[in-house]
């Protein structure tokens, strides 16, 4: 048996670390109680939204650009296998080596073996969602290889033994004071008089990383885009750390999801306008690095690229769901989402937080029952539609959320309290006599109501339902009673 991309399937669970994690409602409730977290998130997302709105307003053909990006991505999904083969041939022709990884375990094994082959015990890394998805840092650590994150925000997360909570700004949940404390605690060479001025914090990180860049023999990166017809890979960034990792080491290993392909070099024109405006609120990225294989005497002399499936074939198989693979990881949907702004990225229990994560993660992992953490993610939304309006490639996230909610319901492996309640309601409404009895019984709800509202009811299922909503107390008189009193038998 093979996947849609021609890779043999394997009986593994690459997202097993999510199984048994707490659900979104449980994690979100704890995040909502963290006042500092909510202040950090609110300030950061408001700032990014304002910057994005300003630079988007400058582009007269923004909607046309969005439609162009949507069209390119739809074309890629329609012929992804042939584009990947074309990309492999182009990379190989330019001196690179292409590896195909069916899942996270295989991708990590490939990278660990490549690094071991160089004899080094430390690598430098460019910020990469794909390697977070596979848990590469942990796999390298188990093999005795230290992986140093060089993106400023990723470095903050790594030094504090934390987890990223945002695509673009992994440490968005931290403020300047917290970052200063982390640097003072974890960087032995930092000035003990360091303040929380952003420029000084950046300079401290630069001094800490500089010697690592100059001594590194192996660099590991992700990819923003990969061009099929030239074998070119592109990484865009704001700090310059990525370019140091991409050019100074002798060996470069790139791990990229198969969906990062674009057909031609000219297609980059569209995305290099959409991505910076949607992500950092900039007209263009300060650093846009592109490379094609190996150039003798210039940059890394050994280049490997690992093409990662890890559930993407499952997503590709869905005519509607494959929209989620259009995502260019700009984080615009996170920055406008009222749920993300209040709960933060950690509450999603996934590498991919926010609205896009709520539809992508369940498709990548599959929903394996009511208790699966993925089953709760599609409900982490108000369905307000702000994510679709912000998405630079027009992913219809609200539609996909509704689809995944239906999938979560279909995945029920045992009756829930809600199932029992709905079946009881169906039985009551199927008979006038039973319905009349239920009406009279419901009047007892007036005894537990306060100020015209029922705010809690005993029992685990009812307590969970009323924990998020109130219900009006039943009226003193049912409709049938009112009809009989006012119209009488003669009516």
C-alpha positions, 0 to 999 in steps of 0.5 A: 500500500502506498500514499498519494505521494508514492511513499509506502505507508507504515503502521506508526503514530508520529503524533503519539505525543499528543495522545492523552494530552489535556483537551483545549478547554482544560488548557485554555481555562488555565491560560485564561487565569494567567493575567500576565499571559493575556497582557503579553498576548494582547499587546503583541497581537494588537501591535502586529495587526496594526502593522499588517493593516498599514502595509496591506492598505498600501497594495491596490491589488491585495485581493488579486494577490490573495487570489493568485496565491490561492490559485498557485497553491491549488495547482500545487495540490492538484499535481504535487507528486509530479512537482516533487519528482521534478524538484528531486531531479533539479536538486540532484542535478545541482549536487544535492541529495534528496531523502523521502521521509514517511513520518517523523520517526523516519525524518529524525533518523535520516537527520541523526544519521547525517549529522553522525556521519560528520562527526560533530556533536553540535548543530546550529538551527534556523527556526523550523516548524517542520523540525518542531513537528518531528521533535528533531531537537529531542531526537538529536539530544538522545543521540548525544547531539546538541541542537542550538536554536539561533532565531532570537525567539526560539533561543528564548524558548529553548533557554527557558525550557519552554515551548513555542506558542506562535508561528512567527513569534514563538516567545510571544507569551513572554515580555521583555522583563521575563526575557531579561531574566531568562538571559541572566539566568541561562547565559553565563557570559551575559552582562549582569547589568543587562536591562530589558531594552530590546536593542540590548537584549538582541545584542546579548543574544547576538554575542552569545550566538556569534561564536557558535555560528563561526565554529558550526560545521552543520546547519539545519533549516526548514524552508518557506518555499521550494521551487520545483523547476530549479530545485531552489529553496528559500528561507525568509527571515528578519534577523540574519541568523538564518543566513549565517546558518545557511552559508557558514557550515560545511553541511546543510540539512533542510527538512521541509514539508512536501507542501512547501513546493511552488512550480516555478521561480516566478511564483515566488513573486506572489508569495514574497509579497503576501508573506511579509505583509501578512506575518511581520507587517513589513513590505519585504523581508530583510533577509531572503535567502535562496540556494540551489544545490551546491556551489563549489567554493561558496557556502555549504559543500554538502547539501541534503533535503528531507521531504517530509510527509508525516500525514500530509498525504491524508490531508491531500486526500480530502478535496476540501481539507487539502486547503489546510496545506495551502498555509504559508505559516504567516500567522495572520489567522492567529493574530486576528483570532479572539480565541488565540489572543486570550488562550495563547498557543500552548492551550492547543497542545500542538505544534500548530496553534491557532485557527489553522492549527485547529483544522490542520492538526486533526487532519494530520493526526486523525481523530481517534475518539472522543478523548483525543485532544485533536477532537477538541481543537475544531471547537476552539473558535467562535467561527467569526470568519476573521481568519479567512479575511486575514489569510493571504491565500484565502484558506476557508478556515471556518468551513474546515472547522465545521468539517472537523467538528463533524469528524469529531462527532463521527469519531465518538467511540462511546456515548457522551453525556451530550449523546444521552441528552440528545437521545432523551430529547428525541424520545420525549419529542416523539410523543405528545404525552411524553413531551407534556410530562417533560414540560411539567418536569422541567418546571422544577428548574425554577427551583435552582434558578437565580435571577431568571437564569440557571447557572449550574446543575449537578452531575459531571456532564451537566456541570461541563455544559453549564460551565460555559453557558447559562440557561433561562429558567423555565416559565411558570406556565407551559404553552399547552397550559396557556393555550388551555387557559386562554382558548379553552376546549371550545377554541 
